[in-house]
Amino acid sequence: MKFATKAIHAGIEPDPSTGAVMTPIFQTSTYAQQGIGKHKGYEYSRTHNPTRTVLQNNLAALENAKHGLCFSSGMGAIDTIIKLLNPGDEVVATNDLYGGTYRIFTKIFERYGIKCHFTPIQEPAAIEKFINSNTKMVWIETPTNPMLNIIDIEGVCKIAKKYQIKVVVDNTFATPYLQNPLDLGADIVTHSVTKYLGGHSDLVMGALVVNDDDLAEQLAFIQNSCGATPGPQDCFLALRGIKTLHLRMDAHCKNGEIIAHFLRNHPAIDKVYWPGFADHPNHHIAAQQMRGFGGMMSFTLRENRLENAMKIVENVKLFQLAESLGGVESLIGHPATMTHASIPKEEREKSGIVDSLIRLSVGIEDAEDLTEDLRNALGFL
Ligand SMILES: *Cc1c(COP(=O)(O)O)cnc(C)c1O
């Protein structure tokens, strides 16, 4: 089955009891049993819920995976994956990780004896100098937030395999429409469904997918034991959002390309970070492992001044100043004071997050209206 068909049909059958074409919202915590040990596969909704089962199977199909699990947030999925580890285990992760992932490693799991090494992974070989006999996991994101760095998934997996280390890929930015890390050798793929998969900024959810049966069983055990499962209403919204994922992603990519070129040609702008540019440092890898370059980008101003960046994010009218990304509507953000404010200035500037850096999540509005909005907002420079 091709992607567009899977988005709409994979794992989804008309409801057997009524024929309802759309998956019903099974708003129930518990299920009648026909006798001790006799039930229809559902006992309690933390463990299994029919709306969630359909979503999990649909997401697994989109990532060419055997198993999918959903969570009440992206961080719920990430928490579950890290709980595969034991005290004394070590992780190697990319240094420009999503802020929440950096926080859970350093502020939560370090206290439980799990050590995470953070390093730039422009070249896969960069992970090798942090690998020792305790290393059990490599954690990458690609493209990264907010610098849109690209990591060679296949290259990282090849090195990790040599040492029998599991590779986790946070595929939130690319979505399964643009990139399938399991096909490139990854062991676990995680998503913030809150972003492109949901796509309408109306829910918070996470997911993970795997191929390995034992790994799936361990993760489902942690999911049920720790309990960060989503409600059926949110599962319904995610299923509804996913039905248009391919159309939305095509529109994000198209608008992304137009806006990236507009910004690059604007005299007030210094650098534009977008993996679709031929001179992006890892463009060739993006072109190999992705089917499009997406609508996420960041840019800096020739005059690198905080007050100029502040003025731009206040001047725009269509772009909303907000956290998050991946919805149909365009959003603008200022990493240095928003998502990355907790990182000391010196540290964040090392990875390129300077005071004038602005991040865009380009939506699917008319591209001319979006460029006009940015042109007006930049007009004072
Ligand atoms: C938002 C995000 C998360 C966390 O997901 P939540 O749904 O907010 O818990 C993890 N990784 C990336 C790349 C994200 O953008």
The ligand as a MOL file (V3000), in Angstrom:
LIG
                    3D

  0  0  0     0  0            999 V3000
M  V30 BEGIN CTAB
M  V30 COUNTS 15 15 0 0 0
M  V30 BEGIN ATOM
M  V30 1 C 7.5470 18.7120 20.9300 0
M  V30 2 C 8.6390 17.7360 20.7950 0
M  V30 3 C 8.8100 16.6950 21.7220 0
M  V30 4 C 7.9450 16.5500 22.9600 0
M  V30 5 O 6.6230 16.2390 22.6370 0
M  V30 6 P 5.3610 16.7060 23.5180 0
M  V30 7 O 4.2120 16.1730 22.7550 0
M  V30 8 O 5.4140 18.1960 23.6310 0
M  V30 9 O 5.5300 16.0540 24.8700 0
M  V30 10 C 9.8330 15.7870 21.5010 0
M  V30 11 N 10.6550 15.9060 20.4360 0
M  V30 12 C 10.5270 16.8920 19.5340 0
M  V30 13 C 11.4590 16.9800 18.3760 0
M  V30 14 C 9.5100 17.8400 19.6750 0
M  V30 15 O 9.4050 18.8420 18.7780 0
M  V30 END ATOM
M  V30 BEGIN BOND
M  V30 1 1 1 2
M  V30 2 1 2 3
M  V30 3 2 2 14
M  V30 4 1 3 4
M  V30 5 2 3 10
M  V30 6 1 4 5
M  V30 7 1 5 6
M  V30 8 2 6 7
M  V30 9 1 6 8
M  V30 10 1 6 9
M  V30 11 1 10 11
M  V30 12 2 11 12
M  V30 13 1 12 13
M  V30 14 1 12 14
M  V30 15 1 14 15
M  V30 END BOND
M  V30 END CTAB
M  END
